[in-house]
Amino acid sequence: MNYLLIKSLHLISMVAWFAGVFYLVRLFVYHTETFDKSQEEKGILTQQYHIMERRLFNIICRPAMLFTWIFGVYMIYLNGMDWLKENPWMHAKLLLVFLLSGYTEYSSRIIKQLHKGKVVMTSFNFRLYNEVPFLLLASIILLAVYKNFLQFGYAFAGIVAFAIVLFIFAKLYKKLRTKTN
């Protein structure tokens, strides 16, 4: 099969995977906020979020994750094991993709806990949890583009600094929002 076609399918699957993960955790934020609603509102919204979360995960997130892995592993196979040995950036990329896969699967556990009515995290903590895939995405793309650990090291340091700034702004925004309410 044409290598560029496999690469295109890999990228399409990856975009779908990230879209699903970003939206799923946003649903967790809204779902968690329903716990503070009236019993009638909570019942209606909770039932709707159950359906949306389950469908999003089972129809988009997990299949897109699996296709991303299938096409990615197939590209590694086409390039050969010597290529893999000669490209340590790919080892780091695979580690980050494993972390993202773990994040995705952990999200399926959160769905089950929310469906049982358990408060897993606050909506604020879910907002922070939603930044993890962005940081992984940025790291994976930088690795794939630069393919050089020295340059990636600087980029990764920038990503970590950005994450810290993001956390600080999120805390400040939460403080500001609670003062105005």
FENWOTA-V38036 format. One record per helix or strand. SS is the DSSP state (H for helix, E for strand). FROM is the first residue (numbers start at 1). TO is the last residue. Records with the same first field share a line. If there is no record, write none. Layout:
BEGIN
SS->FROM-TO, FROM-TO
END
This chain:
BEGIN
H->3-36, 39-79, 81-86, 88-115, 123-129, 132-146, 149-180
END
